[in-house]
Amino acid sequence: MQTTFTPDQLQNPAIQRSNDILRACVHCGFCTATCPTYQVLGDELDSPRGRIYLIKDMLEHDREPDTETVRHIDRCLSCLACMTTCPSGVHYMHLVDHARAYVEENYRRPLPDRLLRWVLARVLPYPMRFRAALVGAKLARPWRRLMPDARLRAMLEMAPKRIPPVSRNDDAQVFLAQGARRMRVALMTGCAQKALNTDINDATIRLLRRLGCEVVVARGAGCCGALTHHMGKTGESHLTAARNIRAWASEMDGAGLDAIVINTSGCGTTVKDYGHMFSGDALADDAARVSEIAKDVSEVLMQLVLPKVEEKGLKVAYHAACSLQHGQKVKHAPKFLLKRAGFEVVEPADAHLCCGSAGTYNLLQPEISQVLKGRKVTTLEAKAPDVIAAGNIGCMMQIGSGTGVPVVHTVELLDWATGGPKPVGLTETATC
């Protein structure tokens, strides 16, 4: 694709990066075949190729974003299926992230939109605030149909039936390996996950220790910054990301780390991109070091070699989170591990398509999100599974709200298979 950025514009590293990405695009349209929003809406401007044209025009002309351009950029899930499909290697993720930051800086949204985004940015990344919000949403849920805005209804419907108690395992500390130490790893405990489902981190710690890992919960680490990053709030996302970089770099320079383990794939995609996000920053070197050793928990478990377990007679439908299969290119490890742990693993049709969660997407674009959720649940239930497994809390909440099949984290099943407790999700279902 030809571009016409001026030499002055190209002095801006973000523009230079976007220019390189735009020039890689050859207009082939392969991306439209795997774009969920294009499949739902049928509008070229709601496909990656269409958005690329809009972003190019906006950036080249230093143009104030118009309502139509913002609407189509907002509708993008950032599922990154287009990057998996693209034969030219167009790095759409960096382009749309730049576009969102540009929109945030140059476009004044209607007041309701600004307030909603402000609330999400001030609540979701902070576990205790999020817990309080979930309690409020749970109390207000019976009146959700009276809400005039579909986004407010979606926020109330997000509240889980059970809000788990705070897990002290999420506090800064060191868990010693059981037996000989094979690795020393830092566990990213996250933010929303600590309010929605504390069993995931607990299971991860148990499993890693059992396999010979010393597990560190680093002091000062917290939200990865993904939620605000994808809303274009670069300053806020970099503040939280910088805390993580400093916390983990301190551990790396101290007792050392073999890996930073991440069990929420949406976070993993962002942490692995810290090197790019902080290029040219004073933290650039440490950010690159952090990105280099950041791994999804399934990648670490492949290194540790999970012991082979007898078959359990349980059929598991594996949902591949977009941020894991497209963002991190981790496709086979979770399925291999589940099979090795004795589970029968099945995959739904169109496994490459998004479930509609996508961070805050299900709250900001609830109508499209609901359609995608319905499609995903239908394909998963068609496999008649005993349980659905996923590697991302957002997907788990999204799918779980549309099906009666229990939905648990992959690591919970692996922990159970190797000596841990039965996942609460399975226990509660069995007693209902």
C-alpha positions, 0 to 999 in steps of 0.5 A: 500500500502506498503512503504519503506521510511527510518527512516531518510526520515520519520523525514521530516513531509511532507514525513511522511504525504505522507507515511500515505496517501500512506499506506491508498491506497488499489489499488482498482481503484474506483478513475479511474471511476471518474477521468476526465483526465483518462476518456479523455486520457485513460492512467492509469498513468493519473489516481489517482492510476497511479499518486500515484505509480509515486509519491511513486517511486519518493519520496521513492527513493529521485529521481530527477523527470523525464519528464514522471512523471512530465507530468502526475502530471501536468495533474492532475486537483486537482479536488479531485473527487477521494477523494469523490469516495475513500472508503479508505479515501486516502487524495490525495490532500495533496499527490499531493500538496507534489509531486508538491512542490517536482517537483518544487524544484528538476526538471528544466523545459524547459525555455518556461514552466519556463517563463509561470509559472513565469508570472502566479505567478507574475500576477494572484494573483495581481488584478492590474497587472492582469487587465493590463494583461487582457487589453493587452490580449484583444488588442492582441486577434484578433491575437491569432491564430498566437500564436505558443503555445496553452497555449499562445492562451488560455491566450489571449482567457481568456480575458473577453469582458468587464473588470469591473471597480475597486470596492471600496467595495473591499477596507479595511473597515467595512460594518454595518449590516442592522437592528439588527446584527446577525453575524460579518464576514470577507469577503475574496475579493480574487485576480483574481475575483477582476479583472474579476468580481467585481459584486460577492463581491458587491452582497455578501456584500449586501446580508450578510448585508441584513441578519444581518451581519456586513461585514469586509474587513480586511486590509492586506488580499488578495490572498489565495495562491492557484494559486501558491500553486498548481504550487508547489511554496510553499514559494510564496503561504505561503507568501500570505497565511500568510498575510491573517492569520495575517489579520484575526487573528487580527480581531478575537482578536479584535472585533471578527469574527463569520466566514470568508466568501469565495465566490470563492470555489477554495480559500475556499478549500485552506483557510480551509487547512491553518491549515495543510499547516502551521503545525509546523510553528510559525503561526500554531495556528492562521492558525488553528483558521482561517481554523476553521471558514472559510466557503463558503458563502452558508454555512453562508447563511444556518446559517442565514436562507434565507427568502423564496421567491415566484417562479421567473419562471427561470430555473437555471442549477447549476454547482457544482464546484469541489473545493466546492463539492469535496474539501469542501464537500458542495453539498446541500446548494447552491441548497437548497438556490436557490430553496428557493429563488424561482428558478427552479434548475436543474443539468447536467449529470455527475455533479461530473466531472470537467469543466476543469478550475481548477485554472491555468489548463486551461492555462497550459493544454489547450487541455485537458481543452477544451475537459472537457469544451465541455463536461460540456457545452453540459450537462448543455445546455441539460437542456435548462436553462435560466441561469447557476449558479456556486460558483467559478469564474474560473468555471464561466469564463470557462463555459461562454467562451463556451456557450451563456447561461448567467453564474452568481454566485449563490450569485448574484441570491440570492441577486437579489431574496431578493431585490438586482439588477438583475445580470449584466450577465442577463441584458446584455444577455437580451439587446444583 
